[in-house]
Amino acid sequence: METTRNQLTEHARENLQRNVELREKDDSRFLTIQPNQKIALLFDAEKIEPVESEFDGKKVRRFQYWVTDPNSSLEKIWPVSKRTSEQIDAFLIEGHTLLKIQRIGSGKDTRYHIMPA
């Protein structure tokens, strides 16, 4: 099946940019990263907390990180899985506190690519 790619109009680009801005203005205290979104975050190793939560009807341990967007200075909580926490901690132990995060996939297939920014 052949796919076509059309150039976006200026109005379409403005609509998409408005959506980005509205998602970023989310008043929630929790950080949400959209699929394929890349974001730089400043991590505070003093503010990490293990929490119990429910996932697929089972209790699981997650880890909450308090992160700051360096562009807005807005602090949010980012709860992550054990696997993602291991990746983050490996960089924090090395002294890297500004990390670039890219979300890959969605739902149960979500993974994060993490590297120093």
Contacts in CASP RR format, 6 or more apart in sequence:
PFRMAT RR
TARGET T0000
AUTHOR 0000-0000-0000
METHOD contacts of the structure
MODEL  1
METTRNQLTEHARENLQRNVELREKDDSRFLTIQPNQKIALLFDAEKIEP
VESEFDGKKVRRFQYWVTDPNSSLEKIWPVSKRTSEQIDAFLIEGHTLLK
IQRIGSGKDTRYHIMPA
8 16 0 8 1.000
23 32 0 8 1.000
23 34 0 8 1.000
24 72 0 8 1.000
26 32 0 8 1.000
28 76 0 8 1.000
29 76 0 8 1.000
29 77 0 8 1.000
30 76 0 8 1.000
30 77 0 8 1.000
30 78 0 8 1.000
30 79 0 8 1.000
31 41 0 8 1.000
31 67 0 8 1.000
31 76 0 8 1.000
31 77 0 8 1.000
31 78 0 8 1.000
33 39 0 8 1.000
33 78 0 8 1.000
33 101 0 8 1.000
33 103 0 8 1.000
33 112 0 8 1.000
34 103 0 8 1.000
35 103 0 8 1.000
35 104 0 8 1.000
35 105 0 8 1.000
35 106 0 8 1.000
35 110 0 8 1.000
36 102 0 8 1.000
36 103 0 8 1.000
36 104 0 8 1.000
36 105 0 8 1.000
37 102 0 8 1.000
37 103 0 8 1.000
38 100 0 8 1.000
38 101 0 8 1.000
38 102 0 8 1.000
39 69 0 8 1.000
39 100 0 8 1.000
39 101 0 8 1.000
39 102 0 8 1.000
40 69 0 8 1.000
40 70 0 8 1.000
40 71 0 8 1.000
40 98 0 8 1.000
40 99 0 8 1.000
40 100 0 8 1.000
40 101 0 8 1.000
40 117 0 8 1.000
41 67 0 8 1.000
41 68 0 8 1.000
41 69 0 8 1.000
41 70 0 8 1.000
41 78 0 8 1.000
41 98 0 8 1.000
41 99 0 8 1.000
41 101 0 8 1.000
42 67 0 8 1.000
42 68 0 8 1.000
42 69 0 8 1.000
42 70 0 8 1.000
42 97 0 8 1.000
42 98 0 8 1.000
43 65 0 8 1.000
43 66 0 8 1.000
43 67 0 8 1.000
43 88 0 8 1.000
43 92 0 8 1.000
43 97 0 8 1.000
43 98 0 8 1.000
43 99 0 8 1.000
44 65 0 8 1.000
44 66 0 8 1.000
44 67 0 8 1.000
44 68 0 8 1.000
44 97 0 8 1.000
45 92 0 8 1.000
45 97 0 8 1.000
47 65 0 8 1.000
47 66 0 8 1.000
48 63 0 8 1.000
48 64 0 8 1.000
48 65 0 8 1.000
48 66 0 8 1.000
49 63 0 8 1.000
49 64 0 8 1.000
50 61 0 8 1.000
50 62 0 8 1.000
50 63 0 8 1.000
50 64 0 8 1.000
51 61 0 8 1.000
51 62 0 8 1.000
51 63 0 8 1.000
51 64 0 8 1.000
51 79 0 8 1.000
52 59 0 8 1.000
52 60 0 8 1.000
52 61 0 8 1.000
52 62 0 8 1.000
53 59 0 8 1.000
53 60 0 8 1.000
53 61 0 8 1.000
53 62 0 8 1.000
53 79 0 8 1.000
54 60 0 8 1.000
60 81 0 8 1.000
61 82 0 8 1.000
62 79 0 8 1.000
62 80 0 8 1.000
62 81 0 8 1.000
62 82 0 8 1.000
62 85 0 8 1.000
63 79 0 8 1.000
63 80 0 8 1.000
63 81 0 8 1.000
63 82 0 8 1.000
63 84 0 8 1.000
63 85 0 8 1.000
64 77 0 8 1.000
64 78 0 8 1.000
64 79 0 8 1.000
64 80 0 8 1.000
65 77 0 8 1.000
65 78 0 8 1.000
65 79 0 8 1.000
65 80 0 8 1.000
65 85 0 8 1.000
65 88 0 8 1.000
66 75 0 8 1.000
66 76 0 8 1.000
66 77 0 8 1.000
66 78 0 8 1.000
67 75 0 8 1.000
67 76 0 8 1.000
67 77 0 8 1.000
67 78 0 8 1.000
68 74 0 8 1.000
68 75 0 8 1.000
68 76 0 8 1.000
69 76 0 8 1.000
70 98 0 8 1.000
80 88 0 8 1.000
80 112 0 8 1.000
84 112 0 8 1.000
84 114 0 8 1.000
87 112 0 8 1.000
87 114 0 8 1.000
88 99 0 8 1.000
88 114 0 8 1.000
91 99 0 8 1.000
91 114 0 8 1.000
91 115 0 8 1.000
91 116 0 8 1.000
96 116 0 8 1.000
98 116 0 8 1.000
98 117 0 8 1.000
99 114 0 8 1.000
99 115 0 8 1.000
99 116 0 8 1.000
99 117 0 8 1.000
100 114 0 8 1.000
100 115 0 8 1.000
100 116 0 8 1.000
100 117 0 8 1.000
101 112 0 8 1.000
101 113 0 8 1.000
101 114 0 8 1.000
102 112 0 8 1.000
102 113 0 8 1.000
102 114 0 8 1.000
103 110 0 8 1.000
103 111 0 8 1.000
103 112 0 8 1.000
104 110 0 8 1.000
104 111 0 8 1.000
104 112 0 8 1.000
104 113 0 8 1.000
105 111 0 8 1.000
END
